[in-house]
Amino acid sequence: MDSTGFKVALGCIAIRLAVICLFPSLQQQLDQSVEFSTPVTSFRSLQEGLYLLRNNIQVYNHGVVHHPPILVFFLSLFTSGTSISLIYAFIDGLIAYQLTKMTKVFKNLRVKSWLPGLLYAVNPLVLLSCISRSSIIFTNFFISSSLYCLLTEGNVILSSVMISVSGYLSLYSILLLIPLLGMLKNWRQRMFSVVVSALSLSILLLLSYTMSGKSWSFLSQVYGSAISFEKVFPNLGLWWYFFIEMFDTFIPFFKAVFNIFIVAFIAPFTLRYHKQPFYAFILCIGWIALTKPYPSLGDAGFFFSFLPFFAPLFGYLRYPIISALLFLHAIVLAPIFYHLWVVLGSGNSNFFYAISLVYALAIASILVDLNWAMLRIEYDNGVPNFKLKVTQI
């Protein structure tokens, strides 16, 4: 193992274990926070699944558990909270290690190889997501592993398997297969990757079918609940308030529209930036974090962990300070407005939805700025010319 990556991973694990030891009640507090916990990622839901499984009760007949069967089975092997905390911390450490190793692939990045891994380790959004035991950590790990296998080892098979596992854990992550195909060299590799991904996902679903007592009921609870936005629950996303206010007659149509909206931009990102496929992949991560039905700060934290890879483009960014302030404004006021609405009753849902719109605007402005920077570096033929003023491309 690379010594730099090992040190970063060890530091990442140590930070998480230290926070867990110093603040033992923080996990429950964060798990009740809508910023870090959603119906499809919360540890409370996962605990319910563990309880039902250990007592030989059907896990997916009660409309509470929305985690895939293999994840529930895997965590059921660990009986103590300490061991589960160690697993979460270890997985976060592996992501930090992978980011460190991936940095060395890009020779013209001009940042220290340990910087992305270190930023991931100390990123409070990622740290608190890990402490809350959100299942988004597992999804992020397999997305990162897919990139790691392809970039550092050139292993198409493992990369395809990993992206399939991420899609199994969180449905919309399977869309990342499209930009992953853009990173492959030829059509033969792409077709091979599609076949491997399809086979991997099929095997995972068949295993889940067996684990669920030869029942497909988990499909509607794990994936159908996300697509249909079954639980209209407050979060940082754009969906929940819209469907609270929507007339019942129009809800099915607009749910379809919102799902199509997520899918619609993945292929254009991949095709437009076919010369920079890695960056297209990261933009797709950000796009899914913005538009998915149940987003959390863990999604944004993971997306931000890849921003150091855009270092050659930073000179082209037009409003990074505004984007940063918008984001800080959103994450500071979101828990305050939610507290005013739900706990004190002195506010209403408009307060919280307003700040969730600011959060979405912050993510969107970052994506737009990164797109502009990529178009400019392409316009300058890969040689930055920050003095040149271009109004339209």
Helices and strands as residue ranges (DSSP letters): H 3-22, H 26-31, H 43-54, H 69-76, H 81-103, H 115-122, H 124-131, H 136-153, H 156-169, G 171-176, H 177-182, H 187-211, H 217-219, I 220-224, H 225-227, H 240-245, G 248-250, H 251-264, H 266-272, H 277-291, H 297-304, G 307-316, H 320-338, I 339-344, H 349-379
